[in-house]
Amino acid sequence: MISTTSNQTSNLLIQIDIKMKKKITNIPISLFEIEEDGFHLFIEAMVNGNKARLLVDTGASKTVFDKTKIIQLLGLNQEEPEFEPSPHLSAGLGTNTMESNLVTLDRFQIGDLVLTDFEAVVLDINHVNISYDMLGHSGIDGVLGSDILKLYNAVIYYKKKMLKLYF
């Protein structure tokens, strides 16, 4: 009889799940030092063929795009963008709660992983970009959240500056 702890069983299941995936993509990460001992991680992705700079946020439940930036990335009418209202209020990103919208991306590419008809949250995160600007860093188009990180068994390699996704 083999005895395993809950943690060992969990690790084994993760290893089996990763092995069942057929492809791996390695996405370069750029690190930005926020304070003397803290970092933010960024990747580049493609939204409908346009480059997007995303903050990797393991604490974000969903992938989010800034309202102004997604309008530009998708080439939408800035006066009347076509977003679907979200029934949920969003928390986080330096706010208590805020109204959010949804957008369906025809093509969302992260490394070699291509997602079609991907539903993302749209928020006004201009305050985040103002903070980055004050720190002398370029802003972000959005946030890569745990919806994708968990689904594709994300592994972050700090030493190699690499985000690995299994699909």
DRENBA-687915 format. One record per residue (C-alpha): residue in three letters; x, y, z. Coordinates in Angstrom, 2 decimals, padded with zeros to 5 digits. Example, Ala and Ser with C-alpha at 12.3 -4.5 7.8 and 13.67 -1.06 7.14 Angstrom:
BEGIN
<resn=ala; x=012.30; y=-004.50; z=007.80>
<resn=ser; x=013.67; y=-001.06; z=007.14>
% end
This chain:
BEGIN
<resn=met; x=000.00; y=000.00; z=000.00>
<resn=ile; x=001.32; y=003.45; z=-000.96>
<resn=ser; x=000.66; y=006.29; z=001.42>
<resn=thr; x=000.63; y=009.83; z=000.08>
<resn=thr; x=-000.19; y=013.17; z=001.56>
<resn=ser; x=-002.78; y=015.49; z=000.06>
<resn=asn; x=000.03; y=017.71; z=-001.23>
<resn=gln; x=001.80; y=014.78; z=-002.93>
<resn=thr; x=-001.45; y=013.69; z=-004.55>
<resn=ser; x=-002.10; y=017.22; z=-005.77>
<resn=asn; x=001.40; y=017.47; z=-007.25>
<resn=leu; x=001.03; y=014.10; z=-008.97>
<resn=leu; x=-002.29; y=015.14; z=-010.51>
<resn=ile; x=-000.74; y=018.37; z=-011.80>
<resn=gln; x=002.14; y=016.40; z=-013.34>
<resn=ile; x=-000.28; y=013.97; z=-015.03>
<resn=asp; x=-002.43; y=016.85; z=-016.28>
<resn=ile; x=000.60; y=018.66; z=-017.73>
<resn=lys; x=001.80; y=015.45; z=-019.41>
<resn=met; x=-001.61; y=015.03; z=-021.08>
<resn=lys; x=-001.24; y=018.41; z=-022.79>
<resn=lys; x=000.38; y=018.07; z=-026.20>
<resn=lys; x=002.10; y=021.43; z=-026.68>
<resn=ile; x=004.17; y=023.87; z=-024.66>
<resn=thr; x=004.77; y=027.53; z=-025.37>
<resn=asn; x=007.49; y=029.62; z=-023.77>
<resn=ile; x=006.73; y=033.33; z=-023.49>
<resn=pro; x=009.54; y=035.74; z=-022.60>
<resn=ile; x=008.89; y=037.80; z=-019.47>
<resn=ser; x=010.25; y=041.24; z=-018.76>
<resn=leu; x=010.65; y=042.12; z=-015.10>
<resn=phe; x=010.17; y=045.62; z=-013.74>
<resn=glu; x=011.42; y=046.40; z=-010.26>
<resn=ile; x=008.68; y=048.26; z=-008.39>
<resn=glu; x=010.37; y=048.61; z=-005.04>
<resn=glu; x=013.68; y=047.42; z=-003.74>
<resn=asp; x=012.34; y=043.88; z=-003.34>
<resn=gly; x=009.28; y=043.70; z=-005.60>
<resn=phe; x=008.74; y=043.07; z=-009.28>
<resn=his; x=005.99; y=043.19; z=-011.88>
<resn=leu; x=006.05; y=040.73; z=-014.77>
<resn=phe; x=005.09; y=041.65; z=-018.33>
<resn=ile; x=004.57; y=039.70; z=-021.52>
<resn=glu; x=003.71; y=040.58; z=-025.09>
<resn=ala; x=000.62; y=039.04; z=-026.66>
<resn=met; x=-001.32; y=039.61; z=-029.86>
<resn=val; x=-004.92; y=040.80; z=-030.01>
<resn=asn; x=-006.43; y=040.43; z=-033.49>
<resn=gly; x=-002.93; y=040.79; z=-034.95>
<resn=asn; x=-001.90; y=043.81; z=-032.83>
<resn=lys; x=000.79; y=043.75; z=-030.12>
<resn=ala; x=-000.49; y=044.05; z=-026.56>
<resn=arg; x=001.60; y=044.52; z=-023.41>
<resn=leu; x=000.14; y=042.56; z=-020.50>
<resn=leu; x=000.87; y=042.49; z=-016.79>
<resn=val; x=001.00; y=038.89; z=-015.53>
<resn=asp; x=-001.15; y=038.86; z=-012.40>
<resn=thr; x=-001.67; y=035.52; z=-010.65>
<resn=gly; x=-004.07; y=037.25; z=-008.25>
<resn=ala; x=-006.38; y=038.51; z=-011.00>
<resn=ser; x=-009.30; y=036.16; z=-011.50>
<resn=lys; x=-009.91; y=037.18; z=-015.12>
<resn=thr; x=-007.95; y=038.54; z=-018.06>
<resn=val; x=-008.69; y=042.26; z=-018.35>
<resn=phe; x=-008.08; y=044.93; z=-020.97>
<resn=asp; x=-008.03; y=048.68; z=-020.48>
<resn=lys; x=-011.05; y=050.27; z=-022.14>
<resn=thr; x=-009.08; y=052.89; z=-024.09>
<resn=lys; x=-006.36; y=050.44; z=-025.13>
<resn=ile; x=-008.75; y=047.71; z=-026.35>
<resn=ile; x=-010.66; y=050.26; z=-028.43>
<resn=gln; x=-007.35; y=051.10; z=-030.15>
<resn=leu; x=-006.27; y=047.44; z=-030.50>
<resn=leu; x=-009.58; y=046.45; z=-032.08>
<resn=gly; x=-010.02; y=049.62; z=-034.16>
<resn=leu; x=-013.44; y=050.34; z=-032.64>
<resn=asn; x=-015.38; y=053.58; z=-032.82>
<resn=gln; x=-014.13; y=055.53; z=-029.80>
<resn=glu; x=-017.43; y=057.39; z=-029.43>
<resn=glu; x=-019.59; y=054.26; z=-029.29>
<resn=pro; x=-017.52; y=051.13; z=-028.67>
<resn=glu; x=-019.50; y=047.91; z=-028.78>
<resn=phe; x=-019.01; y=046.26; z=-025.39>
<resn=glu; x=-021.39; y=043.96; z=-023.60>
<resn=pro; x=-022.16; y=045.05; z=-020.03>
<resn=ser; x=-020.94; y=042.56; z=-017.44>
<resn=pro; x=-023.41; y=041.52; z=-014.76>
<resn=his; x=-020.56; y=041.55; z=-012.21>
<resn=leu; x=-018.70; y=044.35; z=-010.48>
<resn=ser; x=-014.93; y=044.05; z=-010.60>
<resn=ala; x=-012.71; y=044.42; z=-007.56>
<resn=gly; x=-008.96; y=044.89; z=-007.45>
<resn=leu; x=-006.53; y=046.90; z=-009.57>
<resn=gly; x=-006.45; y=049.60; z=-006.90>
<resn=thr; x=-010.21; y=050.03; z=-006.61>
<resn=asn; x=-012.99; y=048.69; z=-004.43>
<resn=thr; x=-015.55; y=047.92; z=-007.10>
<resn=met; x=-016.17; y=049.20; z=-010.59>
<resn=glu; x=-018.53; y=048.48; z=-013.44>
<resn=ser; x=-017.08; y=046.31; z=-016.13>
<resn=asn; x=-017.85; y=045.27; z=-019.67>
<resn=leu; x=-017.07; y=042.22; z=-021.75>
<resn=val; x=-015.46; y=041.97; z=-025.17>
<resn=thr; x=-014.99; y=038.95; z=-027.39>
<resn=leu; x=-011.60; y=038.85; z=-029.09>
<resn=asp; x=-011.61; y=037.14; z=-032.48>
<resn=arg; x=-007.99; y=036.06; z=-031.96>
<resn=phe; x=-005.92; y=036.27; z=-028.78>
<resn=gln; x=-002.39; y=034.86; z=-029.08>
<resn=ile; x=000.01; y=034.26; z=-026.21>
<resn=gly; x=003.21; y=032.76; z=-027.55>
<resn=asp; x=002.13; y=029.78; z=-029.68>
<resn=leu; x=-001.23; y=029.48; z=-027.89>
<resn=val; x=-004.01; y=030.88; z=-030.09>
<resn=leu; x=-007.44; y=031.43; z=-028.57>
<resn=thr; x=-010.42; y=032.32; z=-030.74>
<resn=asp; x=-013.61; y=034.00; z=-029.59>
<resn=phe; x=-011.99; y=034.70; z=-026.22>
<resn=glu; x=-014.15; y=036.66; z=-023.78>
<resn=ala; x=-012.22; y=039.22; z=-021.72>
<resn=val; x=-013.21; y=041.86; z=-019.20>
<resn=val; x=-012.94; y=045.54; z=-020.12>
<resn=leu; x=-012.20; y=048.09; z=-017.37>
<resn=asp; x=-010.91; y=051.62; z=-017.13>
<resn=ile; x=-007.43; y=050.96; z=-015.73>
<resn=asn; x=-005.95; y=054.29; z=-016.75>
<resn=his; x=-004.96; y=054.86; z=-013.10>
<resn=val; x=-002.60; y=051.86; z=-013.38>
<resn=asn; x=-000.94; y=053.36; z=-016.45>
<resn=ile; x=-000.61; y=056.73; z=-014.69>
<resn=ser; x=001.22; y=054.95; z=-011.85>
<resn=tyr; x=003.58; y=053.22; z=-014.29>
<resn=asp; x=004.22; y=056.55; z=-016.01>
<resn=met; x=005.11; y=058.13; z=-012.66>
<resn=leu; x=007.60; y=055.28; z=-012.11>
<resn=gly; x=009.15; y=055.93; z=-015.53>
<resn=his; x=007.78; y=052.77; z=-017.11>
<resn=ser; x=005.56; y=052.22; z=-020.12>
<resn=gly; x=001.96; y=051.34; z=-019.43>
<resn=ile; x=-000.03; y=048.19; z=-020.08>
<resn=asp; x=-002.83; y=047.24; z=-022.43>
<resn=gly; x=-004.22; y=044.72; z=-020.00>
<resn=val; x=-003.73; y=042.02; z=-017.39>
<resn=leu; x=-003.20; y=038.31; z=-018.02>
<resn=gly; x=-005.25; y=036.70; z=-015.26>
<resn=ser; x=-005.71; y=033.35; z=-013.59>
<resn=asp; x=-008.45; y=032.29; z=-015.98>
<resn=ile; x=-005.71; y=031.60; z=-018.54>
<resn=leu; x=-002.86; y=030.91; z=-016.12>
<resn=lys; x=-004.74; y=028.10; z=-014.37>
<resn=leu; x=-006.35; y=026.61; z=-017.48>
<resn=tyr; x=-002.96; y=026.31; z=-019.22>
<resn=asn; x=-000.98; y=025.22; z=-016.13>
<resn=ala; x=001.25; y=028.29; z=-016.16>
<resn=val; x=004.73; y=028.00; z=-014.73>
<resn=ile; x=006.80; y=031.12; z=-014.14>
<resn=tyr; x=010.58; y=030.73; z=-014.35>
<resn=tyr; x=012.10; y=033.84; z=-012.83>
<resn=lys; x=015.71; y=032.84; z=-013.48>
<resn=lys; x=015.01; y=032.16; z=-017.17>
<resn=lys; x=012.51; y=035.07; z=-017.39>
<resn=met; x=010.00; y=032.76; z=-019.01>
<resn=leu; x=006.28; y=031.99; z=-018.71>
<resn=lys; x=005.45; y=028.45; z=-019.79>
<resn=leu; x=001.93; y=027.41; z=-020.82>
<resn=tyr; x=000.80; y=023.85; z=-021.56>
<resn=phe; x=-001.98; y=023.29; z=-024.10>
% end
